[in-house]
């Protein structure tokens, strides 16, 4: 199957079956989403959503978080993965927001990456979800699903995957495509036991075709 045909079929299926895909993280403003995405690294959205209400209440604005100690923040996030480093990064992020961006979450990926604890994936999520920028955040789900389906070919790094997806997915759909692939990886194309038998992407999936040939 030509890659163009695979992309065409996959995109058409997602447009038809997941027209309103969106993040499962709960937030009310860009600052809260930035915190939630930082916490979600190597942690489930479900777990993050359990702890953020109290965290957001305690530190509702960058000024409050910047004035806190990492030890104080740790008490609210101790149940997520790597709470010590995330607490330090959250405080550092808030202080940098105030010192360099007047307390406002920037919209550009390069500027977002100046914030402590914010890598390219997190920056792309914020730019995409908050500011509707045509960028593609690649987490473990996106990386795995893209390779399995055959949307990427021998992509060894998240950046290589990002570049290939951006090259083939229409710009107007990139914001939704990020969520399509994440949600598909979270609920269908699981890491250890993908639900291939009930997957709607069977006709275009390279992994499924390879298994059928055996």
MDTraj code that builds the backbone (N, CA, C; nanometers):
import mdtraj as md
import numpy as np

residues = "UNK UNK UNK UNK UNK UNK UNK UNK UNK UNK UNK UNK UNK UNK UNK UNK UNK UNK UNK UNK UNK UNK UNK UNK UNK UNK UNK UNK UNK UNK UNK UNK UNK UNK UNK UNK UNK UNK UNK UNK UNK UNK UNK UNK UNK UNK UNK UNK UNK UNK UNK UNK UNK UNK UNK UNK UNK UNK UNK UNK UNK UNK UNK UNK UNK UNK UNK UNK UNK UNK UNK UNK UNK UNK UNK UNK UNK UNK UNK UNK UNK UNK UNK UNK UNK UNK UNK UNK UNK UNK UNK UNK UNK UNK UNK UNK UNK UNK UNK UNK UNK UNK UNK UNK UNK UNK UNK UNK UNK UNK UNK UNK UNK UNK UNK UNK UNK UNK UNK UNK UNK UNK UNK UNK UNK UNK UNK UNK UNK UNK UNK UNK UNK UNK UNK UNK UNK UNK UNK UNK UNK UNK UNK UNK UNK UNK UNK UNK UNK UNK UNK UNK UNK UNK UNK UNK UNK UNK UNK UNK UNK UNK UNK UNK UNK UNK UNK UNK UNK UNK UNK UNK UNK UNK UNK UNK UNK UNK UNK UNK UNK UNK UNK UNK UNK UNK UNK UNK UNK UNK UNK UNK UNK UNK UNK UNK UNK UNK UNK UNK UNK UNK UNK UNK UNK UNK UNK UNK UNK UNK UNK UNK UNK UNK".split()
xyz = np.array([
    [0.0838, -0.1195, 0.0000],
    [0.0000, 0.0000, 0.0000],
    [0.0877, 0.1250, 0.0000],
    [0.0549, 0.2207, -0.0843],
    [0.1290, 0.3467, -0.0863],
    [0.1027, 0.4246, 0.0426],
    [0.2054, 0.4939, 0.0882],
    [0.1905, 0.5690, 0.2131],
    [0.0796, 0.6724, 0.2020],
    [0.0660, 0.7338, 0.0858],
    [-0.0391, 0.8340, 0.0659],
    [-0.1773, 0.7730, 0.0854],
    [-0.1954, 0.6502, 0.0369],
    [-0.3242, 0.5826, 0.0534],
    [-0.3491, 0.5459, 0.1996],
    [-0.2425, 0.5046, 0.2684],
    [-0.2566, 0.4699, 0.4104],
    [-0.2970, 0.5937, 0.4909],
    [-0.2281, 0.7031, 0.4690],
    [-0.2636, 0.8269, 0.5388],
    [-0.4065, 0.8690, 0.5060],
    [-0.4418, 0.8611, 0.3792],
    [-0.5761, 0.9008, 0.3380],
    [-0.6834, 0.8201, 0.4070],
    [-0.6653, 0.6880, 0.4138],
    [-0.7640, 0.6022, 0.4777],
    [-0.7722, 0.6234, 0.6270],
    [-0.6567, 0.6364, 0.6909],
    [-0.6528, 0.6564, 0.8361],
    [-0.7174, 0.7897, 0.8737],
    [-0.6819, 0.8947, 0.8027],
    [-0.7382, 1.0268, 0.8323],
    [-0.8884, 1.0276, 0.8105],
    [-0.9339, 0.9684, 0.7011],
    [-1.0777, 0.9641, 0.6732],
    [-1.1519, 0.8900, 0.7840],
    [-1.0941, 0.7800, 0.8334],
    [-1.1597, 0.7037, 0.9397],
    [-1.1700, 0.7866, 1.0673],
    [-1.0619, 0.8527, 1.1028],
    [-1.0631, 0.9338, 1.2245],
    [-1.1595, 1.0517, 1.2125],
    [-1.1626, 1.1166, 1.0978],
    [-1.2545, 1.2290, 1.0783],
    [-1.3984, 1.1833, 1.0971],
    [-1.4286, 1.0647, 1.0487],
    [-1.5641, 1.0120, 1.0562],
    [-1.5989, 0.9605, 1.1963],
    [-1.5020, 0.8989, 1.2630],
    [-1.5308, 0.8310, 1.3892],
    [-1.4883, 0.9064, 1.5154],
    [-1.3972, 1.0031, 1.5018],
    [-1.3531, 1.0811, 1.6178],
    [-1.3467, 1.2286, 1.5811],
    [-1.4602, 1.2865, 1.5416],
    [-1.4592, 1.4244, 1.4908],
    [-1.4248, 1.5289, 1.5961],
    [-1.4464, 1.4985, 1.7220],
    [-1.4267, 1.5996, 1.8267],
    [-1.3215, 1.5551, 1.9283],
    [-1.2176, 1.4871, 1.8839],
    [-1.1137, 1.4390, 1.9747],
    [-1.0460, 1.5561, 2.0454],
    [-1.0229, 1.5401, 2.1759],
    [-0.9614, 1.6472, 2.2539],
    [-0.8846, 1.5875, 2.3708],
    [-0.8050, 1.6697, 2.4363],
    [-0.7288, 1.6225, 2.5519],
    [-0.8223, 1.5779, 2.6639],
    [-0.7783, 1.4780, 2.7394],
    [-0.8547, 1.4307, 2.8541],
    [-0.8083, 1.4972, 2.9842],
    [-0.7071, 1.5811, 2.9762],
    [-0.6638, 1.6564, 3.0934],
    [-0.7668, 1.7650, 3.1239],
    [-0.7920, 1.7868, 3.2504],
    [-0.8923, 1.8850, 3.2918],
    [-0.8235, 2.0150, 3.3329],
    [-0.8717, 2.1262, 3.2766],
    [-0.8097, 2.2563, 3.3028],
    [-0.9079, 2.3664, 3.2647],
    [-0.8801, 2.4870, 3.3112],
    [-0.9674, 2.5998, 3.2773],
    [-0.8939, 2.7145, 3.2108],
    [-0.7596, 2.7117, 3.2122],
    [-0.6836, 2.8185, 3.1472],
    [-0.5473, 2.7643, 3.1030],
    [-0.4728, 2.8395, 3.0203],
    [-0.3439, 2.7902, 2.9706],
    [-0.2453, 2.7536, 3.0807],
    [-0.2438, 2.8297, 3.1890],
    [-0.1524, 2.8010, 3.2996],
    [-0.1833, 2.6647, 3.3611],
    [-0.3098, 2.6362, 3.3819],
    [-0.3477, 2.5063, 3.4378],
    [-0.3134, 2.3923, 3.3426],
    [-0.3361, 2.4123, 3.2135],
    [-0.3027, 2.3054, 3.1187],
    [-0.1527, 2.2810, 3.1168],
    [-0.0743, 2.3872, 3.1224],
    [0.0709, 2.3705, 3.1238],
    [0.1137, 2.2869, 3.2440],
    [0.0590, 2.3166, 3.3595],
    [0.0892, 2.2374, 3.4786],
    [0.0489, 2.0914, 3.4576],
    [-0.0707, 2.0691, 3.4072],
    [-0.1221, 1.9330, 3.3893],
    [-0.0372, 1.8535, 3.2905],
    [0.0029, 1.9169, 3.1817],
    [0.0846, 1.8462, 3.0821],
    [0.2215, 1.8126, 3.1400],
    [0.2791, 1.9049, 3.2156],
    [0.4077, 1.8762, 3.2793],
    [0.3959, 1.7576, 3.3749],
    [0.2863, 1.7517, 3.4475],
    [0.2657, 1.6410, 3.5416],
    [0.2385, 1.5088, 3.4707],
    [0.1851, 1.5157, 3.3485],
    [0.1428, 1.3940, 3.2789],
    [0.2580, 1.3152, 3.2187],
    [0.3780, 1.3694, 3.2206],
    [0.4930, 1.2973, 3.1653],
    [0.5121, 1.1660, 3.2409],
    [0.5064, 1.0555, 3.1674],
    [0.5205, 0.9213, 3.2250],
    [0.4209, 0.8973, 3.3394],
    [0.3025, 0.9557, 3.3235],
    [0.1958, 0.9394, 3.4216],
    [0.0632, 0.9461, 3.3466],
    [-0.0395, 0.8832, 3.3971],
    [-0.1675, 0.8819, 3.3276],
    [-0.2441, 1.0117, 3.3486],
    [-0.3236, 1.0488, 3.2494],
    [-0.4095, 1.1662, 3.2634],
    [-0.5077, 1.1474, 3.3791],
    [-0.5536, 1.0251, 3.3986],
    [-0.6470, 0.9972, 3.5070],
    [-0.5864, 1.0339, 3.6415],
    [-0.4632, 0.9940, 3.6631],
    [-0.3957, 1.0252, 3.7887],
    [-0.3756, 1.1766, 3.8029],
    [-0.3336, 1.2418, 3.6952],
    [-0.3125, 1.3869, 3.6992],
    [-0.4429, 1.4581, 3.7340],
    [-0.5526, 1.4164, 3.6714],
    [-0.6821, 1.4803, 3.6983],
    [-0.7291, 1.4607, 3.8425],
    [-0.6782, 1.3579, 3.9081],
    [-0.7150, 1.3337, 4.0481],
    [-0.6487, 1.4346, 4.1426],
    [-0.5284, 1.4796, 4.1069],
    [-0.4541, 1.5644, 4.2005],
    [-0.4586, 1.7133, 4.1658],
    [-0.4906, 1.7471, 4.0413],
    [-0.4817, 1.8883, 4.0029],
    [-0.5871, 1.9795, 4.0665],
    [-0.7082, 1.9342, 4.0994],
    [-0.8014, 2.0291, 4.1617],
    [-0.7450, 2.0955, 4.2870],
    [-0.6867, 2.0173, 4.3751],
    [-0.6289, 2.0738, 4.4971],
    [-0.5066, 2.1589, 4.4656],
    [-0.4279, 2.1132, 4.3696],
    [-0.3084, 2.1885, 4.3297],
    [-0.3459, 2.3239, 4.2707],
    [-0.4450, 2.3248, 4.1821],
    [-0.4890, 2.4500, 4.1203],
    [-0.5499, 2.5452, 4.2234],
    [-0.6169, 2.4900, 4.3228],
    [-0.6760, 2.5739, 4.4267],
    [-0.5671, 2.6394, 4.5116],
    [-0.4617, 2.5635, 4.5394],
    [-0.3528, 2.6157, 4.6219],
    [-0.2661, 2.7161, 4.5456],
    [-0.2494, 2.6916, 4.4153],
    [-0.1625, 2.7765, 4.3339],
    [-0.2370, 2.8173, 4.2062],
    [-0.3341, 2.9071, 4.2178],
    [-0.4209, 2.9396, 4.1041],
    [-0.3572, 3.0261, 3.9963],
    [-0.2496, 3.0946, 4.0293],
    [-0.1849, 3.1857, 3.9347],
    [-0.0335, 3.1672, 3.9434],
    [0.0416, 3.2095, 3.8412],
    [0.1874, 3.1938, 3.8441],
    [0.2526, 3.2559, 3.9668],
    [0.1999, 3.3693, 4.0125],
    [0.2582, 3.4341, 4.1302],
    [0.2558, 3.3435, 4.2530],
    [0.1469, 3.2725, 4.2717],
    [0.1352, 3.1840, 4.3879],
    [0.2310, 3.0661, 4.3775],
    [0.2412, 3.0077, 4.2591],
    [0.3303, 2.8929, 4.2414],
    [0.4763, 2.9360, 4.2493],
    [0.5073, 3.0527, 4.1952],
    [0.6448, 3.1020, 4.1990],
    [0.6911, 3.1304, 4.3409],
    [0.5990, 3.1675, 4.4278],
    [0.6335, 3.1995, 4.5667],
    [0.6444, 3.0751, 4.6539],
    [0.6031, 2.9616, 4.6011],
    [0.6034, 2.8378, 4.6794],
    [0.7403, 2.7712, 4.6756],
    [0.7626, 2.6830, 4.7690],
    [0.8835, 2.6009, 4.7668],
    [0.8517, 2.4693, 4.6965],
    [0.9524, 2.4071, 4.6355],
    [0.9284, 2.2753, 4.5755],
    [0.8739, 2.1743, 4.6763],
    [0.9150, 2.1879, 4.8010],
    [0.8681, 2.0957, 4.9045],
    [0.7177, 2.1100, 4.9278],
    [0.6696, 2.2333, 4.9206],
    [0.5257, 2.2565, 4.9387],
    [0.4469, 2.2001, 4.8216],
    [0.4991, 2.2192, 4.7013],
    [0.4315, 2.1671, 4.5822],
    [0.4323, 2.0148, 4.5829],
    [0.5418, 1.9581, 4.6286],
    [0.5549, 1.8121, 4.6344],
    [0.4389, 1.7478, 4.7095],
    [0.3925, 1.8100, 4.8153],
    [0.2860, 1.7519, 4.8960],
    [0.1565, 1.7332, 4.8161],
    [0.1377, 1.8137, 4.7131],
    [0.0167, 1.8034, 4.6304],
    [0.0337, 1.7031, 4.5155],
    [0.1574, 1.6741, 4.4772],
    [0.1797, 1.5925, 4.3564],
    [0.2553, 1.4638, 4.3873],
    [0.2632, 1.4266, 4.5130],
    [0.3475, 1.3143, 4.5545],
    [0.3058, 1.1830, 4.4906],
    [0.1811, 1.1711, 4.4428],
    [0.1356, 1.0438, 4.3860],
    [0.1624, 1.0300, 4.2368],
    [0.2182, 1.1327, 4.1723],
    [0.2524, 1.1205, 4.0307],
    [0.3945, 1.0669, 4.0185],
    [0.4338, 1.0321, 3.8978],
    [0.5702, 0.9859, 3.8756],
    [0.6689, 1.1017, 3.8902],
    [0.7855, 1.0732, 3.9453],
    [0.8944, 1.1699, 3.9616],
    [0.8486, 1.3005, 4.0275],
    [0.7840, 1.2940, 4.1425],
    [0.7282, 1.4141, 4.2039],
    [0.8325, 1.5172, 4.2468],
    [0.9500, 1.4726, 4.2875],
    [1.0523, 1.5677, 4.3317],
    [1.0978, 1.6587, 4.2186],
    [1.1334, 1.5986, 4.1061],
    [1.1799, 1.6799, 3.9934],
    [1.0662, 1.7631, 3.9350],
    [0.9459, 1.7079, 3.9318],
    [0.8328, 1.7832, 3.8781],
    [0.7986, 1.9021, 3.9668],
    [0.8116, 1.8867, 4.0966],
    [0.7866, 1.9988, 4.1874],
    [0.8856, 2.1115, 4.1613],
    [1.0122, 2.0756, 4.1450],
    [1.1140, 2.1778, 4.1154],
    [1.0854, 2.2463, 3.9828],
    [1.0477, 2.1665, 3.8826],
    [1.0210, 2.2233, 3.7507],
    [0.8989, 2.3147, 3.7517],
    [0.7964, 2.2770, 3.8257],
    [0.6760, 2.3600, 3.8313],
    [0.7052, 2.4970, 3.8914],
    [0.7794, 2.4977, 3.9993],
    [0.8151, 2.6256, 4.0613],
    [0.9041, 2.7070, 3.9679],
    [1.0010, 2.6412, 3.9069],
    [1.0888, 2.7109, 3.8128],
    [1.0130, 2.7632, 3.6922],
    [0.9178, 2.6865, 3.6446],
    [0.8352, 2.7297, 3.5319],
    [0.7596, 2.8568, 3.5670],
    [0.6961, 2.8583, 3.6837],
    [0.6182, 2.9749, 3.7249],
    [0.7065, 3.0980, 3.7398],
    [0.8242, 3.0806, 3.7955],
    [0.9155, 3.1940, 3.8123],
    [0.9636, 3.2471, 3.6780],
    [0.9882, 3.1579, 3.5841],
    [1.0301, 3.2018, 3.4513],
    [0.9159, 3.2689, 3.3761],
    [0.7937, 3.2191, 3.3942],
    [0.6778, 3.2853, 3.3343],
    [0.6718, 3.4315, 3.3785],
    [0.6969, 3.4557, 3.5058],
    [0.6892, 3.5917, 3.5593],
    [0.8067, 3.6775, 3.5130],
    [0.9258, 3.6200, 3.5126],
    [1.0450, 3.6994, 3.4822],
    [1.0630, 3.7268, 3.3332],
    [1.0152, 3.6345, 3.2488],
    [1.0410, 3.6497, 3.1052],
    [0.9154, 3.6702, 3.0209],
    [0.7978, 3.6329, 3.0730],
    [0.6771, 3.6384, 2.9899],
    [0.5602, 3.7104, 3.0581],
    [0.5913, 3.7928, 3.1579],
    [0.4873, 3.8714, 3.2269],
    [0.3735, 3.7851, 3.2808],
    [0.4048, 3.6605, 3.3148],
    [0.3049, 3.5726, 3.3735],
    [0.2121, 3.5065, 3.2745],
    [0.2347, 3.5284, 3.1454],
    [0.1479, 3.4691, 3.0430],
    [0.2171, 3.3501, 2.9770],
    [0.1421, 3.2457, 2.9530],
    [0.1960, 3.1268, 2.8854],
    [0.2198, 3.1620, 2.7387],
    [0.3439, 3.1528, 2.6922],
    [0.3727, 3.1910, 2.5526],
    [0.3092, 3.0951, 2.4533],
    [0.2975, 3.1401, 2.3294],
    [0.2313, 3.0598, 2.2259],
    [0.3288, 2.9902, 2.1329],
    [0.4534, 3.0349, 2.1295],
    [0.5504, 2.9781, 2.0367],
    [0.6270, 2.8628, 2.1013],
    [0.6493, 2.7580, 2.0229],
    [0.7163, 2.6379, 2.0741],
    [0.8545, 2.6711, 2.1289],
    [0.9309, 2.7522, 2.0583],
    [1.0656, 2.7860, 2.1039],
    [1.0630, 2.8597, 2.2374],
    [0.9668, 2.9488, 2.2552],
    [0.9572, 3.0220, 2.3814],
    [0.9106, 2.9317, 2.4950],
    [0.8175, 2.8445, 2.4662],
    [0.7693, 2.7505, 2.5683],
    [0.8825, 2.6627, 2.6209],
    [0.9735, 2.6251, 2.5327],
    [1.0836, 2.5380, 2.5732],
    [1.1873, 2.6086, 2.6607],
    [1.1744, 2.7378, 2.6772],
    [1.2619, 2.8104, 2.7696],
    [1.2186, 2.7904, 2.9148],
    [1.0991, 2.7374, 2.9338],
    [1.0471, 2.7159, 3.0687],
    [1.1056, 2.5873, 3.1280],
    [1.1510, 2.5895, 3.2523],
    [1.2045, 2.4680, 3.3153],
    [1.1034, 2.3540, 3.3104],
    [1.1524, 2.2367, 3.2718],
    [1.0665, 2.1190, 3.2677],
    [0.9793, 2.1067, 3.1454],
    [0.9914, 2.2004, 3.0524],
    [0.9087, 2.1971, 2.9307],
    [0.9948, 2.1576, 2.8115],
    [0.9741, 2.0341, 2.7635],
    [1.0426, 1.9870, 2.6449],
    [0.9589, 2.0099, 2.5207],
    [1.0030, 1.9566, 2.4107],
    [0.9353, 1.9801, 2.2834],
    [0.7930, 1.9245, 2.2825],
    [0.7741, 1.8058, 2.3410],
    [0.6396, 1.7472, 2.3414],
    [0.5413, 1.8352, 2.4178],
    [0.5793, 1.8750, 2.5374],
    [0.4916, 1.9603, 2.6173],
    [0.4652, 2.0929, 2.5474],
    [0.5703, 2.1513, 2.4900],
    [0.5549, 2.2780, 2.4181],
    [0.4589, 2.2630, 2.3010],
    [0.4682, 2.1532, 2.2281],
    [0.3790, 2.1300, 2.1151],
    [0.2346, 2.1116, 2.1610],
    [0.2153, 2.0445, 2.2754],
    [0.0791, 2.0273, 2.3272],
    [0.0172, 2.1631, 2.3569],
    [0.0896, 2.2488, 2.4270],
    [0.0366, 2.3805, 2.4628],
    [0.0100, 2.4638, 2.3379],
    [0.1056, 2.4655, 2.2463],
    [0.0891, 2.5443, 2.1234],
    [-0.0310, 2.4955, 2.0429],
    [-0.0512, 2.3650, 2.0433],
    [-0.1600, 2.3056, 1.9663],
    [-0.2952, 2.3249, 2.0335],
    [-0.3052, 2.2821, 2.1600],
    [-0.4339, 2.2808, 2.2302],
    [-0.4805, 2.4221, 2.2637],
    [-0.3897, 2.5055, 2.3139],
    [-0.4283, 2.6395, 2.3584],
    [-0.4341, 2.7384, 2.2434],
    [-0.3333, 2.7322, 2.1564],
    [-0.3195, 2.8361, 2.0540],
    [-0.3498, 2.7883, 1.9124],
    [-0.3941, 2.6619, 1.9010],
    [-0.4368, 2.6075, 1.7718],
    [-0.3263, 2.6124, 1.6660],
    [-0.2030, 2.5970, 1.7094],
    [-0.0897, 2.5971, 1.6173],
    [-0.0818, 2.4610, 1.5458],
    [-0.0438, 2.4590, 1.4186],
    [-0.0353, 2.3332, 1.3436],
    [0.0933, 2.2570, 1.3738],
    [0.1031, 2.2060, 1.4966],
    [0.2204, 2.1294, 1.5383],
    [0.1741, 1.9931, 1.5882],
    [0.2667, 1.9002, 1.5964],
    [0.2336, 1.7636, 1.6358],
    [0.3165, 1.7219, 1.7564],
    [0.2512, 1.7052, 1.8693],
    [0.3187, 1.6557, 1.9897],
    [0.3286, 1.5036, 1.9814],
    [0.4461, 1.4512, 2.0060],
    [0.4677, 1.3059, 1.9978],
    [0.5010, 1.2513, 2.1360],
    [0.4059, 1.1795, 2.1950],
    [0.4316, 1.1086, 2.3203],
    [0.4499, 0.9608, 2.2883],
    [0.4525, 0.8768, 2.3910],
    [0.4757, 0.7343, 2.3665],
    [0.3636, 0.6718, 2.2831],
    [0.2395, 0.7169, 2.3045],
    [0.1278, 0.6627, 2.2270],
    [0.1409, 0.6991, 2.0793],
    [0.1649, 0.8245, 2.0510],
    [0.1765, 0.8700, 1.9123],
    [0.2930, 0.8000, 1.8438],
    [0.4043, 0.7879, 1.9136],
    [0.5233, 0.7228, 1.8576],
    [0.4937, 0.5771, 1.8219],
    [0.4308, 0.5052, 1.9154],
    [0.4008, 0.3634, 1.8949],
    [0.2966, 0.3423, 1.7856],
    [0.1864, 0.4139, 1.7924],
    [0.0764, 0.3949, 1.6985],
    [0.1192, 0.4309, 1.5566],
    [0.1924, 0.5389, 1.5418],
    [0.2365, 0.5813, 1.4088],
    [0.3233, 0.4753, 1.3430],
    [0.4127, 0.4171, 1.4225],
    [0.4991, 0.3133, 1.3681],
    [0.4242, 0.1863, 1.3360],
    [0.3327, 0.1461, 1.4219],
    [0.2571, 0.0228, 1.3996],
    [0.1702, 0.0324, 1.2747],
    [0.0972, 0.1421, 1.2649],
    [0.0063, 0.1563, 1.1509],
    [0.0841, 0.1634, 1.0203],
    [0.2009, 0.2272, 1.0276],
    [0.2794, 0.2479, 0.9066],
    [0.2771, 0.3916, 0.8599],
    [0.2336, 0.4813, 0.9469],
    [0.2369, 0.6236, 0.9131],
    [0.3794, 0.6753, 0.9117],
    [0.4648, 0.6124, 0.9910],
    [0.6070, 0.6447, 0.9893],
    [0.6852, 0.5205, 0.9488],
    [0.8039, 0.5442, 0.8962],
    [0.8882, 0.4341, 0.8502],
    [1.0255, 0.4463, 0.9142],
    [1.0566, 0.3519, 1.0015],
    [1.1876, 0.3486, 1.0677],
    [1.2203, 0.4780, 1.1404],
    [1.1211, 0.5429, 1.1972],
    [1.1466, 0.6632, 1.2766],
    [1.2032, 0.6208, 1.4116],
    [1.3229, 0.6641, 1.4407],
    [1.3919, 0.6211, 1.5619],
    [1.3695, 0.7141, 1.6804],
    [1.3238, 0.8350, 1.6550],
    [1.3085, 0.9333, 1.7618],
    [1.1725, 1.0020, 1.7514],
    [1.1255, 1.0592, 1.8605],
    [1.0010, 1.1363, 1.8556],
    [1.0077, 1.2505, 1.7543],
    [1.1232, 1.3152, 1.7425],
    [1.1354, 1.4261, 1.6479],
    [1.1207, 1.3777, 1.5045],
    [1.1791, 1.2621, 1.4726],
    [1.1645, 1.2071, 1.3376],
    [1.0191, 1.1728, 1.3096],
    [0.9512, 1.1164, 1.4097],
    [0.8086, 1.0861, 1.3954],
    [0.7289, 1.2134, 1.3743],
    [0.7564, 1.3153, 1.4548],
    [0.6870, 1.4433, 1.4414],
    [0.7010, 1.4987, 1.3002],
    [0.8214, 1.4988, 1.2483],
    [0.8458, 1.5569, 1.1161],
    [0.7724, 1.4807, 1.0063],
    [0.7698, 1.3481, 1.0177],
    [0.7021, 1.2695, 0.9145],
    [0.5508, 1.2899, 0.9204],
    [0.4949, 1.2944, 1.0405],
    [0.3511, 1.3168, 1.0532],
    [0.3125, 1.4553, 1.0011],
    [0.3902, 1.5561, 1.0359],
    [0.3604, 1.6922, 0.9905],
    [0.3696, 1.7018, 0.8393],
    [0.4576, 1.6242, 0.7823],
    [0.4754, 1.6270, 0.6366],
    [0.3558, 1.5668, 0.5632],
    [0.2872, 1.4707, 0.6248],
    [0.1817, 1.3985, 0.5536],
    [0.0388, 1.4351, 0.5953],
    [0.0217, 1.4887, 0.7148],
    [-0.1131, 1.5227, 0.7618],
    [-0.1449, 1.6665, 0.7249],
    [-0.2596, 1.6934, 0.6646],
    [-0.2962, 1.8315, 0.6297],
    [-0.2887, 1.9235, 0.7506],
    [-0.2355, 2.0406, 0.7301],
    [-0.2126, 2.1341, 0.8400],
    [-0.3382, 2.1606, 0.9226],
    [-0.4511, 2.1707, 0.8536],
    [-0.5762, 2.2022, 0.9229],
    [-0.6204, 2.0905, 1.0176],
    [-0.5651, 1.9700, 1.0013],
    [-0.6060, 1.8562, 1.0834],
    [-0.5046, 1.8192, 1.1913],
    [-0.3901, 1.8865, 1.1930],
    [-0.2840, 1.8462, 1.2855],
    [-0.3279, 1.8546, 1.4314],
    [-0.4027, 1.9572, 1.4662],
    [-0.4457, 1.9730, 1.6049],
    [-0.5278, 1.8527, 1.6498],
    [-0.6198, 1.8084, 1.5654],
    [-0.7019, 1.6919, 1.6002],
    [-0.6234, 1.5625, 1.5895],
    [-0.5325, 1.5546, 1.4928],
    [-0.4578, 1.4310, 1.4689],
    [-0.3755, 1.3901, 1.5904],
    [-0.3231, 1.4866, 1.6614],
    [-0.2485, 1.4580, 1.7843],
    [-0.3366, 1.3787, 1.8815],
    [-0.4595, 1.4222, 1.9001],
    [-0.5507, 1.3546, 1.9923],
    [-0.5993, 1.2218, 1.9347],
    [-0.6213, 1.2150, 1.8056],
    [-0.6602, 1.0881, 1.7440],
    [-0.5627, 0.9774, 1.7817],
    [-0.4351, 1.0048, 1.7588],
    [-0.3333, 0.9015, 1.7786],
    [-0.3140, 0.8693, 1.9266],
    [-0.3200, 0.9708, 2.0120],
    [-0.3072, 0.9459, 2.1557],
    [-0.4218, 0.8579, 2.2057],
    [-0.5442, 0.8963, 2.1726],
    [-0.6607, 0.8216, 2.2224],
    [-0.6655, 0.6809, 2.1633],
    [-0.6247, 0.6672, 2.0376],
    [-0.6222, 0.5340, 1.9763],
    [-0.5202, 0.4457, 2.0479],
    [-0.4059, 0.5043, 2.0819],
    [-0.3046, 0.4283, 2.1542],
    [-0.3444, 0.3969, 2.2969],
    [-0.4212, 0.4847, 2.3563],
    [-0.4616, 0.4672, 2.4958],
    [-0.5690, 0.3609, 2.5128],
    [-0.6585, 0.3488, 2.4136],
    [-0.7747, 0.2617, 2.4311],
    [-0.7837, 0.1443, 2.3325],
    [-0.7121, 0.1503, 2.2225],
    [-0.7223, 0.0432, 2.1222],
    [-0.5858, -0.0171, 2.0913],
    [-0.4939, 0.0653, 2.0431],
    [-0.3622, 0.0162, 2.0015],
    [-0.2689, 0.0127, 2.1221],
    [-0.3017, -0.0740, 2.2177],
    [-0.2290, -0.0807, 2.3440],
    [-0.0867, -0.1312, 2.3228],
    [0.0002, -0.0968, 2.4158],
    [0.1412, -0.1307, 2.4001],
    [0.1644, -0.2815, 2.3948],
    [0.1025, -0.3561, 2.4867],
    [0.1320, -0.4997, 2.4957],
    [0.0303, -0.5872, 2.4239],
    [-0.0959, -0.5514, 2.4323],
    [-0.2004, -0.6332, 2.3706],
    [-0.2955, -0.5464, 2.2887],
    [-0.2507, -0.5012, 2.1728],
    [-0.3372, -0.4160, 2.0904],
    [-0.4646, -0.4886, 2.0501],
    [-0.5751, -0.4145, 2.0494],
    [-0.7054, -0.4736, 2.0188],
    [-0.7310, -0.4734, 1.8681],
    [-0.6448, -0.5450, 1.7971],
    [-0.6502, -0.5449, 1.6503],
    [-0.7828, -0.5995, 1.5975],
    [-0.8393, -0.6945, 1.6693],
    [-0.9612, -0.7586, 1.6203],
    [-1.0796, -0.6653, 1.6104],
    [-1.0816, -0.5606, 1.6904],
    [-1.1939, -0.4665, 1.6888],
    [-1.1536, -0.3284, 1.6375],
    [-1.0347, -0.3164, 1.5841],
    [-0.9822, -0.1860, 1.5403],
    [-1.0359, -0.1477, 1.4032],
    [-1.0873, -0.0272, 1.3935],
    [-1.1411, 0.0208, 1.2664],
    [-1.0365, 0.0552, 1.1632],
    [-0.9098, 0.0578, 1.2045],
    [-0.8017, 0.0920, 1.1110],
    [-0.7398, -0.0301, 1.0437],
    [-0.8006, -0.1469, 1.0610],
    [-0.7469, -0.2693, 1.0013],
    [-0.7112, -0.2564, 0.8531],
    [-0.7976, -0.1965, 0.7699],
    [-0.7685, -0.1937, 0.6259],
    [-0.6400, -0.1209, 0.5887],
    [-0.5924, -0.0330, 0.6768],
    [-0.4744, 0.0482, 0.6431],
    [-0.3551, 0.0206, 0.7332],
    [-0.3704, -0.0687, 0.8302],
    [-0.2670, -0.0901, 0.9306],
    [-0.1617, -0.1900, 0.8839],
    [-0.0387, -0.1473, 0.8821],
    [0.0729, -0.2321, 0.8399],
    [0.0930, -0.3478, 0.9373],
    [0.0785, -0.3215, 1.0658],
    [0.0948, -0.4250, 1.1683],
    [-0.0113, -0.5339, 1.1531],
    [-0.1357, -0.4949, 1.1320],
    [-0.2442, -0.5923, 1.1170],
    [-0.2242, -0.6759, 0.9910],
    [-0.1840, -0.6122, 0.8826],
    [-0.1612, -0.6849, 0.7576],
    [-0.0496, -0.7870, 0.7735],
    [0.0551, -0.7489, 0.8473],
    [0.1666, -0.8407, 0.8689],
    [0.1259, -0.9601, 0.9515],
    [0.0410, -0.9382, 1.0511],
    [-0.0075, -1.0501, 1.1327],
    [-0.0987, -1.1435, 1.0551],
    [-0.1771, -1.0865, 0.9641],
    [-0.2682, -1.1694, 0.8835],
    [-0.1907, -1.2600, 0.7891],
    [-0.0727, -1.2143, 0.7447],
    [0.0052, -1.2914, 0.6481],
    [0.0694, -1.4144, 0.7125],
    [0.0788, -1.4150, 0.8448],
    [0.1447, -1.5266, 0.9116],
    [0.0576, -1.6517, 0.9133],
])
top = md.Topology()
chain = top.add_chain()
for i, resn in enumerate(residues, 1):
    res = top.add_residue(resn, chain, resSeq=i)
    for name in ("N", "CA", "C"):
        top.add_atom(name, md.element.get_by_symbol(name[0]), res)
traj = md.Trajectory(xyz[None], top)
